[in-house]
């Protein structure tokens, strides 16, 4: 698997990325081959974008105290 950083660029009505030649050398990939690309934006709040936000029924500190009590108080 190859990992590169590239900027998304507009080409007409589409967007594209450039894969540098040296990144694919030795991978037996050539022009016209079909590839799969996994995209991940370099943003600050990626987890929230991926999973959304969850509203808890009680404050986190209360939940943590309950968990600690269950784990450590016998």
C-alpha positions in Angstrom: 0.0 0.0 0.0 1.2 3.5 -0.9 0.6 6.5 1.3 1.1 10.0 -0.2 -0.1 13.5 0.5 -1.5 15.4 -2.5 -3.7 18.4 -3.0 -7.1 18.0 -4.6 -7.3 20.0 -7.8 -10.2 20.9 -10.1 -10.1 19.5 -13.6 -13.1 20.9 -15.5 -16.2 19.7 -13.6 -14.3 17.1 -11.6 -11.6 16.9 -9.0 -8.4 14.9 -9.2 -5.1 14.2 -7.4 -1.6 13.8 -8.8 0.3 10.7 -7.8 4.1 11.3 -8.2 6.0 8.9 -10.4 8.4 8.0 -7.6 5.5 7.0 -5.3 4.4 4.2 -7.6 7.8 2.9 -8.7 8.2 -0.8 -7.8 4.4 -1.2 -7.4 3.8 -2.6 -10.9 1.2 0.1 -11.5 0.9 1.7 -14.9 -1.2 4.2 -16.8 -4.7 2.9 -17.3 -4.6 0.5 -14.3 -7.6 0.7 -12.0 -6.7 1.6 -8.5 -8.6 2.2 -5.2 -8.0 5.5 -3.3 -8.9 6.0 0.3 -9.5 9.7 1.1 -8.9 11.3 4.5 -9.0 15.1 4.9 -6.3 16.6 7.1 -8.7 18.5 9.4 -8.7 19.1 13.1 -11.9 17.3 13.9 -11.8 14.2 11.7 -13.4 11.9 14.3 -16.4 14.1 14.8 -16.9 14.3 11.0 -16.6 10.5 10.7 -18.8 9.5 13.6 -20.9 12.6 14.3 -21.6 13.8 17.8 -23.2 11.8 20.5 -25.2 13.4 23.3 -24.8 11.6 26.6 -27.6 11.4 29.2 -25.3 12.4 32.0 -22.0 14.4 32.3 -18.8 12.5 31.4 -17.3 13.1 34.8 -20.2 11.3 36.4 -19.9 8.4 34.0 -16.2 8.2 34.7 -16.8 8.1 38.5 -19.3 5.3 38.0 -16.9 3.3 35.9 -14.1 3.8 38.4 -16.4 2.6 41.2 -17.4 -0.5 39.3 -13.8 -1.3 38.4 -11.9 -0.5 41.6 -14.5 -0.6 44.5 -15.4 -4.1 45.4 
